[in-house]
Amino acid sequence: MKYGIALVLALTTGFAQAALDWDTALNGAQRSEANKARDEFRHPRETLEFFGLSEGMTVLEVAPGGGWYTEVIAPLVAGNGTFYAAHGSLNPPSSYYRNSLGKFLQKLAAEQDLYGSVIVTQLQPPAEMTAAPAGSVDLAVAFRNVHSWMRGDVLEPTFKAVYTALKPGGRFGIVQHRAKPGTDVEAMKASGYVTEDYVIAAAKKAGFELVERSEVNANPKDTADHPDGVWNLPPSFRAGDTNRDKYQAIGESDRMTLLFARPAK
């Protein structure tokens, strides 16, 4: 059923998958060789198609960080949709967020032809809560952010902000490092790995319905129990050369890929 949602959206909304510029999205000059090499683990086309990304949509990327997925989404939406990138506040609680936003804006400015239509918004709960105009978004996506929102105690308001931005019936796709069932909350925060049950429960609390799961980003080699959590694995290699060959052989983390929806009514 990996492509079932995309097909349903295409049939029921009139969006046409064939019009998306996947060649530029995956192979364009905006992507470095290092970023392309991570496609092996991140599966951007398969993931976005599972989420139902289609021509003409209004898309929201939540917490785009350095813009790895922004590079892929922008060519798909340019000229046939609207793209909101909800980054951090201009007045964030720490310099980390300010630096991250600054680098992201520099990235967009460097390739105006590609990124000129990207609308950057600020989502920094509780001060900044408008990721996109209320009820305007067809598809929101978030990649490996849930653990950070948990650590900052902002998971609930972040999910609420996404819910508000979505149209009734709009979809919310999440990719997140996956913890073993039964892992406690503090261990999740420390390791970066979160259980599927926890993510699903948090999304349901915000009002979402679970639509479908995919194993497109699963990695059975990952035991999810490393000393420094997910950051032992590539591309971080937090332990340096210690056990580097071991972590390289595992590859990037095992990840859940979940699709939620704001109820149509």
N, C-alpha and C positions, 0 to 999 in steps of 0.2 A: 504493500500500500504506500510505498515511499512517495510516489508522485500523485496519489489520489487527490489530495487537497488542491494541488496546483490545477489539476484537470477540472475539478469541480468549480473552482473560482473562474477559470477560463470560460466554462460553459455558462455559468450563471451570471457573470458580470460583463461578459463581452471582452475582457482583457485578452490580449493575444500574446502567448509566450514567444512565438516565432520572431516578433519584432525586437526582442531584447538583443543588445549588442554584446553577446558573450565573448566574442573574440577580443574586443577592446578591454572588456572587464577583466579577463583573465590573462591576456597577453600584451596589453598595451604598455606604452613607454612609461606610464605612471607607476608601474610595478617593478620593483627591483628583483634581481635574481633571487635574493635571499627571501623575499616575500613569496615569490612564486614557488620556491622550494617547500614552503610550509603548506601548500595546497594538498600535499600528500596526507597531512594529518587534519587539516581544517575543512577540506572538501567544500569549498565555497559555492560552487554551482549546485551540487547535490543538496546542500543545506538550504540555499535560498529557494530552490525549486520546491523542496519539501514544505517550506514556509508559505509557498504560493506567490512569490514575487512575480508580478506581471506588468505588462505595459499599461501606462496611464494611472498607476497607483500613486497615492501619497504615502511615502515611506518615512518612518522615524527610526533612526539608529540611536539607541540609548547608550550614553557613556562610550563614545567611539574611541577614546584613548588616543593612541598615535595614528589612528586612521587606517589600520590594515584592511578592515572590511569596507571602510569608506571608499578606498581605491577601487573596490570591486562594484559596489552599489552605485556609485555616481554615474558611470557610463551607462548603466542599465536604466537609470531614471532620467538622465539628461534628455530634455526635449520631448519627453512623453510622460512626465509625471512631476511630482514634487518631492523633494528630499530634505527632511529636517534632521540635523545632527545635534542632539541634546547633550552638550558638553557641560563642564562645570561652571560655576559662577565666576564673574569678574572679580568678586570679592570673596574668595573661598576661605575655609577655615584653616588651610595650611598652604605653604608654598608649593607643595607637590602638585596640587590641583591647578594653581596659577601657572606653573611651568608647563604642565600637560596641555592646558588650554592654549597657551602661547605657541607651543610647537605645532599644535593642530592648526591654528590659524595661519601660521607661516606656511605650513604644507599646502593649505588651500590657496593662499595668495600666490604661491610659486607656479601654479598651473591654473590660471584663471579660466582658460578655455574649457577645462574639464570641470572645475569645482566652483565656477562663478555663480551657479544657480543653487548651490547648497546653502540652506538657511540654517545658520548656527544659532541655537537657543541655549539657555542656561537652565540646568536642572540640578539643584543643590539643596535638597530638603534639609530643614523645613523652610529656609528663606526663599528659595527659588523652586517653584512647583509647576511651571508651565513649560512642558517639553515641546508642545505644539498646540495650536488652537484647539480648544475643546471640540471633540466630535469630528475632527478633520482627517484622521489617519486611517488608512486601510490596513497597513501592516507595520507593526513595531518589531524591532529585533534588538536583542541584547546578547553579547558574546562574552562569557566568562567574567561576569560582573557580580553575580549574586553573593559570593563570599565577601567581596569588598563592601557591599551594602549591608551585609550582616555585621561586619566588623565596625562599620560606622553607625550602626543602629538606625539605618534609614531604609531598610528593605521594604517595610510596609508602606511608607509614604511614596517611595519610588514606584512601586507597583500601582498605587492609587493614581499617581500622576500619569502613568502610561494608560491606565484604564480610562481616565478622563479624556486623554487625547484621542483615543480610538473612536471611530464611528461605531454605532450599534452593529454587531456582526463582524467588526474588525478583528484581526488576528494579532497575536503576540508570540513571536518565536524566541525561544531561549536555548542557548548552548551553555553548559556549565560543567566544570570538572566534577566527576561523580564519585561520591564517597560510598563505602560499603554500608549496606543497611544497618541501622542501629548505632551509627556513629553519633556521639553526643555533639551538642551545638558548639561548645568551646573548641573541640577538636576540629570541627568544620572550619571555624574562623581561623584557627592557627594553620591548618594545612591547605586551605583553598579548595578542598574537596567537600561537596555538599551532597546529601542524600536526595534522591529523586522525590521521596515522600515529603521531605521538608519543603522543597521548591513547589511542589504541587499544592501542598497545604497552604503555603503563603499566597500563591496565586489565587486559589479558591477563596481565601479570606478577603482578598481584594475585589472579588466579584467575578473572576474569570472562570471559564469552563475549560477543562482539558479536552482537546480535540483529538490529538494523536501523538504518538511517540515514534521516534526513529532511532535506529542504531547506526546511522551513517557516520557518526563521529566516535563510535565505540573503539576502544583499544584494549583487547583482552590481555595484552602483555603488561598492562599497568596494574600493579597491586594496590596503588593508592595509599601506601603506608610508609612513605619515605621520610627520613629524619627532618628534612626541611620542607616537607609537603610537596606540592606540585612544582615548586621552584627548584627542586633537584633535577627535574627533567628538562630537556630542551624546550625552548631556546635559552632558558635562564642559566642552567648549570650552576646553581648557587654554591655547590660544594667545590667548584673549580675543577681541578684534575682528579679529585678523589672520586673513584668509581665512575669516572666520566664515560668509559666504554660501556659500562653496564646501563647507565641512563640513556646513552645514545642508542643502544640496542632496543630499549623499550620504546623510545620515541616520545611524542607528546602525549598528554594525559588522556585517560579514558573519559569520555564526555557524554552526558545525556543531551538529547536534542528533543525538545518538547514544544508542542504547538498548542496555544491556548486561544480562546476567543472571548471577546466581550459579548454577552448574550444579545441577540438581535432585538429583543424586547425587554 
